């Protein structure tokens, strides 16, 4: 195979579609293989560039293919879709992957290591349990409101208030609901225990990652945000500057311009919504503590911003700034106080 040979793989659960291209716009060979025969086929191919969409199991196959001597390129699926012509089939998908891989403006996704995927799994599980816990708490609060019992705001108030109603024989809680509500409270406590276990595992894993230690020196960046950044971004060198990272996270304005008219709208909200949410929460923490702690340049700037803008808009602006600081700290491998590079 020539140096320009590219092998497009449409990853699936059972059957993989493979297209081999020796020159732009031409597919010289196609294969359709079951999963069990895929690696054997790839081991028989000369070293080439293997292109896949960054979808389910792609990082696993990427690591396996790299070990066979191939160069692996993972492309964001939304950027591949415009290259799929006419009907969507496995054959047209591989053709679209090949065409998209030749567009230098599409930035590939780094192949995640096993350690990064461990962090990703921990965050996904924690996020799911947090959603489940919130649903249970809201269900209890809403059901009790129908019975005339109003629980104060705050997640920590719900379970103690419900237990006090269950244990009080003179409360207005119907007898038929007492054992069911007690089981719901125990379920919430069990979910909280799982969340704590995940956080302990994240703390133990973070101790082995210098990048996490450096990121945690940034105001507003704690264990969850630092480990999530390392897990989901992979290699910070894929971003040329801090603004590219902020844009990737959807924290920069959406632009609609033509000719001499330039219009900047709301933030684009592109990229990973989970990372963007965490950074905005971290920015809210910076804004809350900016008035209480001894101000540095970041907190002083955030405090001035909060006085001239509504809270949510200021939080997004601070999150944008935090993304740029994250890039500087991570790329220079130095704690926040020692990083003087403009972001």
N, C-alpha and C positions, 0 to 999 in steps of 0.2 A: 504493500500500500504506500501511496505517496504521502508526503508530509501534510497535504491538504485534506487527507481522507478524514471524514467525520462519520461517526456511527450514532444515529439517533435511536433512542430506545424509548418506546411508550410503555412505561411501567404499569402493570396491573396486578391483580391478586393471583391470577392463575396463568394467563397467557401474555407473553411479551411480543410486541410488534417491533421489528428492527429494520431500519433502513440505512444503507451504506451509500455514501456519496463521495465520489472521487473528484468532483469539481462543482462549483456553484450552479444551482438550478437543476442538477441531474442526480437521480437516484439509480445507481448501477446495480444494486442487489437488495432484495427484500427477504426477510425471514420471519416466520411466526413460530415461536417456540414456547413450550410449557416452562414453568418456573424452574423445574428441576434440571432442565438442560441449558439454562441461560448461561451460567458461569462457565460450563464446559465449552460452549460456543465462543464466549469472549476470550477464554484462555488460548484458543486456537488462532485468534486474529492477531496480526502484527500490531505493534504499538500505534495507537491512533487517538484522536480526540473523541471521547464519548459524551454525547449531549443528552440530557434528560430534563424533564420538568421537575422542579423542587416540590414534589408532592409526597404522598404517603409512601414510606419505605425507601424513598430515593436516596437519602443519606446513607442508609445501610448498604444499598447496592453500590453507591458511590465509593464507599470505603473498600468494598470487595473488589471492585473494578480497578481502583488505584493500586491495590496490591498485586494486580496482574501486569502492571507496567503501563497502563493507559492513563491519559490525562482526562479528567472528568470535569465537565462543565454543567452546572445546574442552573436552569433559567426560571425566573418567576413565571408561573402559569398565566397570570393576566397579560403578560407581555408576549406570550406565545400565541394566544388565541387569535389576535388579528391576522396572523399568517396562515391560519387554517382556512383554506378555500372551500367553498360550496358546503356539502354535507360533512358533518363531523363523524369520522370513522377512525379506526386505528391507523390506517394507511395515510389518511390526510393529516392526522396528528403528527406522525413521524416526519412527513414532508414539511409541516409548519415548524417543527422543532429545528430542522436543518436550516430553514430559511432564517428563522429568528436568531440562530447561533452566529450568523454572519453579520448581524447588526451590532456594531461596536458600541452603540448607545445603550444597549441592554446590559446592565451590570449583572454578572452571574452571582449566584448565592454560594458562599463557601460550604464545602462539605463539612458537616459537623462531626466532631470527634465523639467517642462514646461518653466521655465525661460531660461534654456539653449537652448531649441528649439525656443524660441522667438529670442534670439541672432542669432541662426543659420538662421532663416527665414530672419532677417534683412540683414545678410551678403549675403545670396543667392540673395535677391532682388537687393541689391546694385551692386553685381557682374554682374548680368544680365543687369542692366541699364548701367553700365560702358561699357560693351561690345557693347550694342546698341548705346551708344553715340560715341564710337570709330568708329563704322561702318558708322554712319551718317557723321562724320567729314571726314573720308577717302573718302567717296563717293563724298562729295562736293569738296574736294581737287583734286580728280582724274578727275571729270567732268570739272572743271575749267582749269586744265592742258591741256585738249584737246582743249580748246578755247584759249590757249596761255596765261593764267593767272596763275602765279606761286605764291603760298602762302608760306611764311616762315615756317620753322619747329616749332612745338609746338601747342598743342591743343587750347591754348588761342588765337592764332593768326587767327584761321579759321573764326569764326563767325564775329568778327569785320571787317575782310577783305571782307567777302561776303556782309555784310551790306553796306559797303562803295561803293562797285560796284553797288549794287541795287539802292542806293540813288543818285548815280552820273549819271545824264542823258546822259553824254557824254562818259560813259564807253563802252567797247566793248561787254558787256554782252547783248545777244539777249533779246528782249522784251518778247518773249514767256517764257523765263526761269526766269524772275524777280519775278513774284508772286510765282512760285514753289520753287525757292531758298529761298524766304522770309519765306515760310511756313516751309521749312526744318530748317532754323535758329531758328524759334520759337519752333519747335519740340525739337531741341537740348537744348535750354534754359529750356524747360519744363522738360526734362530728368534730367538736372543738378539740377533743383529745387527739384526733387524727391530724388536725391542722397543726397542733403543737408539735406532734411527732415529725411532721414534714419540716417545720421550721428548725427543729433541732438538727435534722439531717442536712438542711441547707447550711446551717452554721458550721457543722463538721466539715462539709465539702468545701466551704468558702475558705477555711483555714489553709487549704492546699493550693489556693489560686491567688498569686500576688496581685493580679489585676483587680480582684474584688477588694482586697485590702486597700489599694490606692483609691478606688472609686468611693469607698466608704468615708474617706476624709472630706468629701465634698458636702457642703451643707445641703440637707434635704435628701441625700442619697444614703439609704440604709441597706440592710442585708437583702431585703427582697428586691429592691431596684438594682443593686449591684450584681447580684447573681443572675437576675433576669437579663440584664444587658449582656453579660458574658455568655449566657446560654443561647440567646436568640440572635445576637449579632455575630458571634464567632470571632472574626478577625476585624479589628478596628481599622486596619490598613486598607480595607476595601473602600473607605471614604476618604477622599482627598483633603477634606477640611471639615470643621465643625458644622458649617452651614449645610454641607451635604448630608451629614448625619441628622440634623434637625429636619431637613427636607424629607429624608427617608422615613422619619417618624411621623410625618404629617403635621409638623408644627410650624410650617412656613405658609404664607398666604397663597391662596389660589389666584393665579394671574389670568386675566382676560384682557389682552391688549391687541391693538391693531393700529398700524401707522404711527401717528404722533400721540395717540391716546393710550395711556397705560392705566389699567385698573387693577388694584390688588384687593381681593375680597377676604373672606374668612379663611381660616386654616384649611388645608387640603384634606386632612384626616386620612391620608394615605399611609401605607405601611402597616406595621403591627399595632393594632389597637390596644393590646394588653400593655405593651411598653409605653405607649403614649399615655394611657391612663395612670400608670404607676408614676411616670415623671410629673404629671400634673398634680397628683397627690403630694409628691415630694415638694413641688413648687408651693403648694398651699401651706405646707409645713414651714417653708422658708418665710413666707409672708406672715404667718402667725407669730413666729419667733423673732422676726426682724425688729419688732418694737421692744422685745423683752431682753434680748441678749446684746452683748457688746457688739456694735456694728462693725463689719468689715466692708470692703468695697461692694460685695455682692448684696449683703443685707441692706446696706445704705441705699443702693440703687433700687432694690425691691421695695423698700419703705417709701421712697419718693414716688415710685410707680403706683403703689397702692393708694396714694393720696389723690392721684389725678385720673385713675381709671377704676371701673367697677371690678369687684373682686375676681370674677371668673376670667375677665380679659387680662387682668394683671397676672393671674396664675398661669395662663397659657404663655404669656410673654416670659415669665420667669422659667417656665419649663423649657422654652426655646433656648434661653441662656444656659440652663443646666445641661442641655444636650451638647452645646458647644464646649462647655467646661469638661464634660465627660470625654469628649474626643481629645482635648488637649492633655488631660491627665492620663488617659489610657495610652495614647499614642507615644507620649514621652516617658511613660512608666515612672512617674513621680507623684508624690502626694499633692493634694490640692494647694497647700500653702507654698510649695516649692515650684509650682508650675507658673511661669510668668509669660508664657507664649500667648499672644493674642489669639482669641478664639472667635 
